[in-house]
Amino acid sequence: METRNAVSRREAIAAVSAIGAGLAAGIRPVHAESLSSARKRTPGAGDKLVLALIGCGGMGANDMKQLIKKPEVQIAALCDVDKNRMPNDIKTVTDKYGKAPDLYSDYRKVLERKDIDGVIIGTPDHWHALNLIHALEAGKDAYCEKPISHDITEARSMANAAKYHKKIVQVGTWQRSTADFTTAIDYVRSGKLGKLAKIHCWKVEERGAGRGVNAPVPTNLDFDMWTGPAAAFPYMANHVHNAWRWFRNTGTGKTGDWGVHMIDIGLLGASKDTDLVMPSEVAAFGGKFTFVDDDRDMADTVQAIMHFKDPDLLLHWETGKDQPGRPDHGTEFVSTDGKTLRVWRGGLKVFDAYGEAIPIENTPPTNDHWQNWVDCVKSREQPRSNIASMAQTTIVCHLINVALEAKQSVAFSKEKMDIVGKAGKDSIFYHRHYRAPWKLPIYK
Ligand SMILES: NC(=O)c1ccc[n+]([C@@H]2O[C@H](COP(=O)([O-])OP(=O)(O)OC[C@H]3O[C@@H](n4cnc5c(N)ncnc54)[C@H](O)[C@@H]3O)[C@@H](O)[C@H]2O)c1
């Protein structure tokens, strides 16, 4: 076991090439700091699952609101680098327990607490890898928001770290726990739709970042800690809360933001279980066609096509301006004889090759996504959106951004869980260089 202090390009490539085998066989950690201090206690029956929220005010707050309803859960602490993002969440916890939560601005202080069993990670994408791996090393289970990472190298290390530390990580792709999507996946997997020929996934792009101006950093925000491992940049409000997703330094565009939901359903339907089919080749075209007078630097219009060899089929991902007459997002499975299943948040339809609706029965509902994590923390079984599986979906989304940046198609090997050849390996979405002093722990 050795500790690496920085991820060089060579190390990143080595990590990526070893991870596929690592996911399938045993994990060989090359970084395993503070293992001796890792918390060994596993919450048992009658024992509260004590949680902290890292990243308040947005989706993390929503996750906490779902979890605080569970009788097994106790929310003990909140952490954010912006004090102004915390008041609503403080109120939620205080109203529930009659006592305010402990407040932090540095997540590492939260992780030092031995009484905390798990963390909810609701920070922007550029922080997930460090938040999660450091939490795992401190012995915590985690509910981590999607996409799991900002690049492919991080995704692989995160999945391997969870396996190495034997921790239970649920990713926030809650569609995996809702009736329409589980019915769609069951129907496609049962063979009732027929042999799959193609999968179409889309989400309308409706948001830009606007134009920003340089401004003094607000006193309520620790901007250096907000930036973390991303490249330093002058503070502008339209690059930070919520809008970070439209910038390649901190986000992954609509493909990482929503592709990770809709493509995830496509991959699940084409797979036997949560070990997902992976494409052998990914091509993508796109650019800024809609939000032209806008600071965002991620494409607002993307068309991506990927080929899978096993099973032999195509998946198409699209984002761009709205089209009337269809839901603003969805996943469609199309069989070789033209039958189509369309599923979106709020609906599910199956059509025969002539467009006539075919009635289908819903499969029995599952418990909710947050309960699934709580149950799995107790049983130590893998949750529905386990991190190994969500690393696969996240990597597929990153491959689209990688192909866009490479301006050529990118070949991929599921066996090696890596890009084949050189194309794409210079992309930030394959591997980013961390801003000092931050270092990505690499788990192979
Ligand atoms: N599952 C879903 O349906 C869903 C929906 C929306 C967002 N998300 C995901 O949730 C995550 C958060 O998205 P959002 O829209 O809520 O973002 P946001 O910008 O609104 O909130 C993120 C919060 O994290 C805080 N933060 C940043 N760095 C931090 C650090 N080092 N330590 C502690 N706090 C830090 C920010 O100050 C901010 O308050 C993203 O990964 C996003 O993709 C998931």
The ligand as a Tripos MOL2 file, in Angstrom:
@<TRIPOS>MOLECULE
LIG
   44    48     1     0     0
SMALL
NO_CHARGES

@<TRIPOS>ATOM
      1 N1        -30.7180   14.1260   -7.9230 N.am      1 LIG1
      2 C1        -31.2840   15.1840   -8.4530 C.2       1 LIG1
      3 O1        -32.4010   15.1360   -8.9800 O.2       1 LIG1
      4 C2        -30.5410   16.5030   -8.4180 C.ar      1 LIG1
      5 C3        -31.2070   17.7100   -8.6750 C.ar      1 LIG1
      6 C4        -30.4670   18.8890   -8.5930 C.ar      1 LIG1
      7 C5        -29.1180   18.8460   -8.2850 C.ar      1 LIG1
      8 N2        -28.5060   17.6460   -8.0740 N.ar      1 LIG1
      9 C6        -27.0800   17.5650   -7.7500 C.3       1 LIG1
     10 O2        -26.8880   18.0790   -6.4360 O.3       1 LIG1
     11 C7        -25.6110   18.6990   -6.3340 C.3       1 LIG1
     12 C8        -25.7900   20.1340   -5.8500 C.3       1 LIG1
     13 O3        -26.5240   20.8460   -6.8320 O.3       1 LIG1
     14 P1        -27.3010   22.1950   -6.4420 P.3       1 LIG1
     15 O4        -28.0500   22.6080   -7.6380 O.co2     1 LIG1
     16 O5        -28.0300   21.9830   -5.1640 O.co2     1 LIG1
     17 O6        -26.0450   23.1780   -6.2060 O.3       1 LIG1
     18 P2        -25.9790   24.5300   -5.3670 P.3       1 LIG1
     19 O7        -24.8790   25.3250   -5.9230 O.co2     1 LIG1
     20 O8        -27.3470   25.1430   -5.3250 O.co2     1 LIG1
     21 O9        -25.6370   24.0340   -3.8860 O.3       1 LIG1
     22 C9        -24.3730   23.5120   -3.5600 C.3       1 LIG1
     23 C10       -24.0070   23.9780   -2.1680 C.3       1 LIG1
     24 O10       -22.7310   23.3980   -1.8460 O.3       1 LIG1
     25 C11       -21.9670   24.3750   -1.1740 C.3       1 LIG1
     26 N3        -20.5390   24.0520   -1.2500 N.ar      1 LIG1
     27 C12       -19.6560   24.2410   -2.2690 C.ar      1 LIG1
     28 N4        -18.4380   23.7810   -1.9270 N.ar      1 LIG1
     29 C13       -18.5560   23.2890   -0.6740 C.ar      1 LIG1
     30 C14       -17.6440   22.6580    0.2240 C.ar      1 LIG1
     31 N5        -16.3650   22.4470   -0.0870 N.pl3     1 LIG1
     32 N6        -18.0940   22.2900    1.4480 N.ar      1 LIG1
     33 C15       -19.3800   22.5020    1.8210 C.ar      1 LIG1
     34 N7        -20.2950   23.0920    1.0050 N.ar      1 LIG1
     35 C16       -19.8760   23.4670   -0.2260 C.ar      1 LIG1
     36 C17       -22.3060   25.6850   -1.8720 C.3       1 LIG1
     37 O11       -21.9540   26.8110   -1.1280 O.3       1 LIG1
     38 C18       -23.8120   25.5110   -2.0550 C.3       1 LIG1
     39 O12       -24.5250   26.0100   -0.9420 O.3       1 LIG1
     40 C19       -24.9900   18.6090   -7.7260 C.3       1 LIG1
     41 O13       -24.1430   17.5000   -7.8080 O.3       1 LIG1
     42 C20       -26.1900   18.4080   -8.6440 C.3       1 LIG1
     43 O14       -25.8790   17.7370   -9.8380 O.3       1 LIG1
     44 C21       -29.1860   16.4880   -8.1040 C.ar      1 LIG1
@<TRIPOS>BOND
     1     1     2 1
     2     2     3 2
     3     2     4 1
     4     4     5 ar
     5     4    44 ar
     6     5     6 ar
     7     6     7 ar
     8     7     8 ar
     9     8     9 1
    10     8    44 ar
    11     9    10 1
    12     9    42 1
    13    10    11 1
    14    11    12 1
    15    11    40 1
    16    12    13 1
    17    13    14 1
    18    14    15 2
    19    14    16 1
    20    14    17 1
    21    17    18 1
    22    18    19 2
    23    18    20 1
    24    18    21 1
    25    21    22 1
    26    22    23 1
    27    23    24 1
    28    23    38 1
    29    24    25 1
    30    25    26 1
    31    25    36 1
    32    26    27 ar
    33    26    35 ar
    34    27    28 ar
    35    28    29 ar
    36    29    30 ar
    37    29    35 ar
    38    30    31 1
    39    30    32 ar
    40    32    33 ar
    41    33    34 ar
    42    34    35 ar
    43    36    37 1
    44    36    38 1
    45    38    39 1
    46    40    41 1
    47    40    42 1
    48    42    43 1
@<TRIPOS>SUBSTRUCTURE
     1 LIG1         1 GROUP 0 **** ****
